[in-house]
Amino acid sequence: MHPNTEPAIVPPPLLLEEADDEAPCLPAPRRWWVRVLLVGVALGWLGVFAVAAWLNPYRDGRVWLAETHTQLGLPTCHFKAIAGVPCPSCGMTSSFTLLLHGDLVNSLRANCAGTLLALVGLCYLPWSAISLVRGRWVYFRDVENVLVGVVVGFVGVMLLRWAVVLAWRYFGG
């Protein structure tokens, strides 16, 4: 560089699209097994939602806040039968079913963790479709950290809800 010349100053991009183009590439689900996994998990969620939509969350004019899964021929909760108190996931099927029948309030009453999980599943479906079509993860740079956060958050909400249910049962009324 000549001593009398100043270094060239390059201005920052003016448009957000230009800034995004210069960002490092995001991890892409280009491998075939990642795409198959995206589709497989989406099909699993669709199956869960189809069963939940098929179940009837109302019986004898009342809302069924628990044991909706018995309509599938499954037994009642063994934990509840043995311990006499509901397990952390009691009401989960009912909350999914009530949410898909448009009854958000009773879905939250049945099991708020189930409502949260169902909402995560409903958000997953368009996210996986967009990621599949674009050939890259959208909205998240690190899907693994998001997944760990969702799982830890869900388990935390489920256990907190269970603690509240038990506390209410033994101390509140």
N, C-alpha and C positions, 0 to 999 in steps of 0.2 A: 504494500500500500504506500502510496506517495505521501510524504509528510504534510503536504498542503491540502490534501483531500480529506473530507470527513466521511465516516462510514454512512452508508445509505440506511435510512430509517424506513422500515416497512410498516405501514399503518395496519392496525388490527382489522379483521373483516368487518364490514358494515352490516351484513345481514346474518341472521342466525343460521341460515342454510349453509352459508360459506363456512361459518365456524364449525358446524357439525361435520362438514366434509373433511375438515382438517383434523378432526378428533381421531384418536386411535381406533382401529377396528374393534367392534364388539365381538365377543365370542359368538360364533354362528352355529346353529343346529344343522350343519350341512351333512354330517355323517348320517347314513341311512338309519342306524339304530336309534339315533336321537329323534329323528322324525317319526319312526315307528313308535317310540315311547310317548311322544307328544300325542299321537293319534290314539294309542292304547289307553292312556290315562283319560283323555277326553271321552272315549267310548265308555270307560268305566264310570265316569261322572254321569254321562247320559243315562246309563243303565240304572244307577242309583236314583236319579231324578225320575226316571220312568216308573220305577217301583213305588217311589214316594208319592207320585201323582196318582197312581192306581189305588193306593191304600185309602181307606175311609177314616179320617181323623175324628169323626163324629159318631156317637152311638147313643141311641135312645134320647136324642135331642140334646146331648151333652158333649162337650169337647173331651176328647180322649187325650189326656196329657201324658200318658205312659202306656206301655205295653201294646202299642200299635203293631209292633213286630209280630205279635201272636197271630195276626191275620195271615201271616206267611207260613204258619204251621210251626213256628219256632217256640220254644218253651219260655215261660216267664223267667225273670231275672233270678238266677240261682243265688247271687250275692244277697239280694233283697229277701229271698226266702230263708236263707240261713241266718243272716245278720239282723234282719228285721228293719234295715234302713236301705234306702236306695243307693245304688252304686254310682260312681261319677258319671257314667254314660246313660243312666236311666232317663228316659224321655227323649233320647237322641232321634230315634226313628219318628217319634211323634212330632218333634220340632221340624224335621225335614218335611214331613207330610203336611203339617199345618202351613209352613212357609209356602210350599208349592200350591196350596189351596188358597193362598192370598190372606191368610190369617196370621199376620206378623206378631200381634200382641200375644196370642196364645202360643205361637211358636217360641217366643221368648220365655213365656211362663213354663212351657214343657221342659226346655233346656236351652238356655241362652248360648251355651257353647255349641250346641247343634245348629242353632240358627247362624252363628258366626261361621261354622264350617261349611254350611250350605251356601252362604254368601260367597265364601272363598271359592267354592266349586263353581258357582255361577259366574264369577269373574274369571276363573281359569279357562272356561270354554272359549270366549272370544280372544283371550290373550294367546292361547295355544294356536288358534286358527291364524291369527295375524302373524305370530312368530313363524309358523309353518310356511305361510305364503311368502313372507319377506325373506325367509332363509336366514334369519338372525333373531336373537332374543330382542324383544322390544320392551322398553321402559326400564329394564334392569340390566346392569352391567354384569352382575354376579348372581346368577340364578341360585347357586348353591346356598349362599348366605341368606337369600330371601326365603328359600325353602326351610332352612333351619330356623329362621325367625318365625315363620308361620307355624311350624310344628311346636316350637317352644311356647309361643304365644297361645296357641290353642290349648295345649296341655295345661298351661298356667291358668287360663280362663276356666277350663273344665274343673280343675282342682279347687280353684277359688269358689266357683259356684257350688261345688260339693260341700266345701267347708261352711258356706252360708246356709245351705239346706240342712246340714247336720246341726249347726248352731241354732237355727230357728226351731228345729224339731226338739232339741234338748233344753234350750234356754228361753226360746221366744214364745212358744205356744203349743 
